Amino acid sequence: MMMNSLIVFIFSLMIGSFINVIIYRLPLGKSLIWPGSFCPACSQAIKARDLVPVISYIVLNGECRHCRARISLRYPLVELLTGTAFLLVYLNSGSTICMAAGLFLTGLLIASAFIDIDHGIIPDKLTGIGIIVGLLLSPFTVTPLSAAAGSLLFGGILFSAGVLSGGGMGGGDIKLGLAIGVFCGLPNAVLAFIISSLAGGVWGGFLLMTRSAGRKSTMKFGPFLALGSYLAYVYGSQIINCYFRILGLQ
């Protein structure tokens, strides 16, 4: 079991490296395949020995081998985040197909969250692919009916929030909500919304208390959608069962 977990973690680090490529290139309209990895500062191609997830960053002391420009700490952090998140999906999945769906959703959420942080957008290419893949897998995961209900509910709530707030909820968030609902189904889509809202509310309150933002400031909701949805997908049944136990309903 430990050996399998180690293999999954190492493989996931490599996936995290590719997610870094998606985060950087997709919003700029660049190919995810060609050219190969290069330094954004000097445009020098990066050799395979310098592409080992996390380790290369440590060996190079966070600098480009050629021009010594600083490499963002986000690169190894995204790799480690992906490795950890994928491992937890692997350890908590009941079937191979559910694990595959969870891994795909996790990668989608991480890429969407960081692109939203950087650019304030969530690309339609990500959410569109997510909806299609989620629907294709739904007969083997949450059932097509539950996927459709979860998608319409989550997306509908976010759409309503956008209308009521006068555009405070972006179209990218709404489309991501549709994709999340397809994967989570009911009732985990409801749980995902609750956790996302609580996390966003706590962060918003913190920003107000520290005067880092005002009441009319916009807040990027993608990262909170990603957090809430990931927790709901991986730990949804445990969270719901715990809640019912606290209420004495179990």
Secondary structure, DSSP 8 states (H G I E B T S, - for coil): -HHHHHHHHHHHHHHHHHHHHHHHHGGGT--SSSS--B-TTT--B--GGG-STTHHHHHTTTB-TTT--B--THHHHHHHHHHHHHHHHHHH-SSHHHHHHHHHHHHHHHHHHHHHHHHS---HHHHHHHHHHHHHHGGGTT-HHHHHHHHHHHHHHHHHHHHHTTS-S-HHHHHHHHHHHHHH-TTHHHHHHHHHHHHHHHHHHHHHHTTSS-TT-----HHHHHHHHHHHHHHHHHHHHHHHHHTT--
